Structure formats: structure tokens, C-alpha cells
Amino acid sequence: MTLAEFIEEIWTAGTCTVSPAPMPAEQENELAALAWLERAYAEDAQHQPAPVPAFEADAALWAARYLYRAVQLTVLRELDDTAVRVWLQEYPGPVTPAAHYSADLLLRHLPDLLRLCQGLAPADALVQHLQATLHHWPLSAVGAKLAELPDPVPVLDHPGLRLLYADRLLAARDLALARHPAVRELLHEVLGQFAPDLWPEFHAAGTAAST
């Protein structure tokens, strides 16, 4: 299972297969992986409510490798904490709006993987590492229910990502994130007078806070 095949499977079928050992660099086939990531970006961008940032190849490739190796570490339970630190390197580039959106093409699956890992071993080093990573990628962290909430402002500063974040938050009904002042302002902007019908819990929480 090459990296390109992993991206294709998870993007088209929502499932994934990984090899039972670390992936040799020569099997990654970076050009094929990039081709799939660019296709995923083009398809996803068409379905967004507003224009999204440009494709950032480095961030998208990093996220694909990260997710692949995180899935491997979830399956290979015999690997120790050192393997987690070695395999799962943080993104080395600037985390721009383009990086947020391009990485999210794959990182959007990380909350589901985190929940799986928490069910297997809540105190595992992998769980802590995934939580720390999601804390730095607020667009992908919606619904992850992190103990320490990520700062959404870097995402909300971009008009397209702002609307995407709102859509994702409404789908996840994440009240903890909705308490952030900038997110609360966004939700009032998006929901308006329909907040009691579209998200009664959010409206009730806001009403209680103001009394």
C-alpha cells in the first residue's frame, strides 16, 4: 500500500489500508500522491460555500504521511513511545490558511482516529500526540472534544475557512468550541434569528450566559 493508494482509498471509499511496517521512502511515490491530493483539493473546493485558499503541496503531503503513520501506529500496538515521536513529526512549514485547508484534506479524519485510539488505550502516548497535533490544526479539530481547546482565530481570519468552520461546527454541535468568543460571534452571524431552531443548545447556552 503506497501513500498514493492510501490517499485514493480514504478519499474515495472512506476506508484505509496500511502496511504492517514503516513505509520505505521509495514506496511513497510522491508525484502520484501529489496528483491524488490535488484531485482531492479540486473536488473538495467545489463544494465549499466560499472560495478557499490555494493548494499547499507541502502541507497536504505532510498530512497524508502523518495520517498514514498514525493509522499504522494504531494497528501496531507493540511499538513504543519512541516510535510515536519518530514517525509523527510536526509540520515544519508556516501554518498559513492554505496550509490549514490543504492539510485538512486528510487531517479531517484524525478526530475519528483519536476516538478509536482512546477506546483502545486512553493513556497511550499516541493519544496524547494526536491531541497535541489537533490542537495546532483547529479546522480539523472540530468535534475532537479536546481537553485544551484550540485557538480558531487563524482559521476564522480567512473568509472561506470561516464559513467552512461554521458548517463543520454546526454538523458536530460542539458546544465547547462554541463558547470561544470569536466562534460565538461567528455562530450568531451565521444562525441569526434562527439559532433557537437550528441549534437550540447553543441558543440556550448563550441566553443563560447573558442573564
Protein Blocks (a to p, Z undefined) as FASTA:
>chain_A
ZZklmmmmmmmnopacddfbdcdfklnommlmmmmmmmmmmmmmmmpcbdcddddfklmm
mmmmmmmmmmmmmmmmmbcfklmmmmmccdfbdcdfklmmmmmmmmmmmmmmmmmmmmmo
mmbmklmmmmmmmmmmmmlmgonlpabdcdfklmmmpmklmmmmmmmmmmnopaklmmpm
klmmmmmmmnmmmlmmmmmmlmmmmmmmmZZ
